[in-house]
Amino acid sequence: MNGTWQLQDAKNRLSEVIELALNQGPQLITRRGRKTAVIISYREYAKTRKPTRTLSEFFRFSPLIDIELERDKSLPRDEGKL
C-alpha cells in the first residue's frame, strides 16, 4: 500500500487521496485503527473486473475437468412424434 489515511483525514483531503491513487497507487483508509477501505484508480479497478478468459476457455484448459466436448451433429427431433 502506498499511502495510509485515517478516515477523517481522507474525508478532509479527498481530492489529494484520489490524486495519489491515480499517480502513486492504492491508498488505504483506516477507521479506529482498522483497515477499512482502499481507494484505487478506475483503471486499476477495471483490471480486476475484466475476465482473463472466456467461460469455454476456462473449461477447456481447466486441469480439474477431464471431459471432451463435442457438438451433437444429429438432426433435430421431429416435433410431430413427441
C-alpha positions as CSV (number, residue, x, y, z in Angstrom):
1,M,0.0,0.0,0.0
2,N,1.4,3.4,-1.0
3,G,-0.4,5.5,1.5
4,T,-2.4,5.1,4.7
5,W,-5.1,7.5,5.7
6,Q,-7.3,7.8,8.8
7,L,-10.9,8.1,7.7
8,Q,-11.3,11.7,8.9
9,D,-8.1,12.8,7.2
10,A,-9.2,11.1,3.9
11,K,-12.6,12.8,4.1
12,N,-11.0,16.2,4.6
13,R,-8.4,15.7,1.8
14,L,-10.4,13.5,-0.6
15,S,-9.0,15.3,-3.7
16,E,-5.5,14.6,-2.6
17,V,-6.2,10.9,-1.8
18,I,-7.7,10.5,-5.2
19,E,-4.8,12.2,-6.9
20,L,-2.3,9.9,-5.0
21,A,-4.4,6.9,-6.0
22,L,-4.2,7.9,-9.7
23,N,-0.4,8.7,-9.6
24,Q,1.1,6.5,-6.9
25,G,-1.2,3.6,-6.4
26,P,-3.8,2.3,-3.9
27,Q,-4.5,4.4,-0.8
28,L,-5.6,2.5,2.4
29,I,-8.3,4.0,4.6
30,T,-8.4,3.1,8.3
31,R,-11.2,3.7,10.8
32,R,-10.4,3.4,14.5
33,G,-7.1,1.9,13.6
34,R,-8.6,-0.9,11.5
35,K,-8.1,-1.3,7.8
36,T,-11.5,-0.4,6.2
37,A,-11.2,0.5,2.6
38,V,-8.9,1.1,-0.3
39,I,-9.1,3.9,-2.9
40,I,-7.8,2.8,-6.3
41,S,-7.9,4.4,-9.7
42,Y,-10.7,3.4,-12.1
43,R,-8.0,1.8,-14.4
44,E,-6.9,-0.5,-11.6
45,Y,-10.5,-1.4,-10.7
46,A,-11.3,-2.2,-14.4
47,K,-8.3,-4.6,-14.5
48,T,-9.9,-6.6,-11.6
49,R,-13.3,-6.8,-13.3
50,K,-12.1,-7.9,-16.7
51,P,-12.3,-11.6,-17.2
52,T,-9.0,-13.1,-18.4
53,R,-10.6,-15.9,-20.4
54,T,-14.0,-16.8,-21.8
55,L,-16.0,-19.4,-20.0
56,S,-15.4,-22.0,-22.7
57,E,-11.6,-21.4,-22.5
58,F,-11.8,-21.8,-18.7
59,F,-13.4,-25.3,-19.1
60,R,-11.1,-26.2,-22.0
61,F,-7.9,-25.5,-20.1
62,S,-9.0,-26.5,-16.6
63,P,-7.0,-29.3,-15.0
64,L,-9.9,-30.1,-12.8
65,I,-12.2,-31.2,-15.6
66,D,-11.4,-34.2,-17.8
67,I,-14.2,-34.1,-20.4
68,E,-14.2,-33.9,-24.1
69,L,-16.9,-31.6,-25.5
70,E,-18.3,-32.5,-29.0
71,R,-21.2,-30.9,-30.7
72,D,-24.1,-33.1,-31.3
73,K,-24.4,-33.3,-35.1
74,S,-27.6,-35.3,-35.3
75,L,-30.7,-33.9,-37.0
76,P,-33.3,-32.1,-34.8
77,R,-36.1,-34.2,-33.4
78,D,-39.4,-34.4,-35.3
79,E,-41.8,-32.3,-33.2
80,G,-44.8,-34.3,-34.5
81,K,-43.6,-37.6,-33.0
82,L,-43.4,-36.5,-29.4
